[in-house]
Amino acid sequence: MGSNVALDFSNQDLVFGLVNKRVLDTERFCVLQGNLLQEGVLEDVITRVQPQIIIHCAGLTKIDHCERQPERAYLLNANLPKKVAEFTSQLKIKLLHISTATVFDGKDGPYSENDTPHPLSVYAKTKLEGEKAVLRQDPNAIIARVSLFGWSPSGERSLAEFFFNHLKQEKMVHGFTDVVFCPLFVNHLGPIFRSLMEGNFRGLYHVTSSYCLSKYEFGRLVAEKFGFDPDLIQPLSVEEGDLIAERSKDLRLSNRKLVRDTKQEPPPLSTGLDEFYTRYQQGYPQMLQKMIKKRY
């Protein structure tokens, strides 16, 4: 998400992107390197850049990795956002912090921003702690709970890429029939984030598509868009998957508050899938992958 949003914002703004181990090489925005868990790094970056806004999307996002590394998950997903919010509050910097639909247990969706979260996994619990910490430290911050798909520099971060990579090689893959979500194309985030920040909104927002479907159905749509065989996707219950952490099944988020306040409907899923395909035809994934300069 960070790379895509930085590229999109760079069309109008001077953008600084902070990376840790994976160095990016691009002329579109300024790339800084640093480990935010190291003492003094966050302070140094803010002092050097003096940003007007911060979009904070750093975190440990792989759910099973968080289950194996709960202490690291807490540091990245809960403690770090708190520290960021302390600075943004003191320095009057607008903060938009990224969170997740998985803060809900998935038993009674769709969920609004007023519904009480009940996280199941270490990932979800630490992300919820991060939300609470941000709003305690900086009541003017925005928390954007997102469900995304798109292209990434590694080529393997989003569910759409997962299906694409397997289907392109004509490999059989499973799709969960009982996990329902409302995916939004990552490159549609920029205008929405801009509207939220320029409108001086604050608090929780569900930034998702208005169209919801199962991950199995989503995979079939990806297959059909690229002309792959959709029958390569085998239906499976999430409970039968080889997973460590417990997953929420109903991840539907209501975006009514977002639509009401920004006065704009997020682009439909069909538009997102069209652009996902078009960007592939234009070489966008290859451009992202070429940005990776060095791995440690």
ABEGO torsion letter per residue (X at the ends): XAAAAAAAAAAABBBBBBBBABBBBBAABBBBBEBAABBGAAAAAAAAAGBABBBBABEBABAAAAAABAAAAAAAAAAAAAAAAAAAAAAGBBBBBBBBAAABAGABOBBBAABBBBBABAAAAAAAAAAAAAAAABAABBBBBBBBBEBBAAGAABAAAAAAAAAAAGBBBBBBAABBBBBBBAAAAAAAAAAAAAAGBBEBBBBBBABBBBAAAAAAAAAAAAGBBAAABBBBBAAABBBABBBBABABBBAAAAAAAAGBBBBBAAAAAAAAAAAAAAGAAAAAAAABABBX
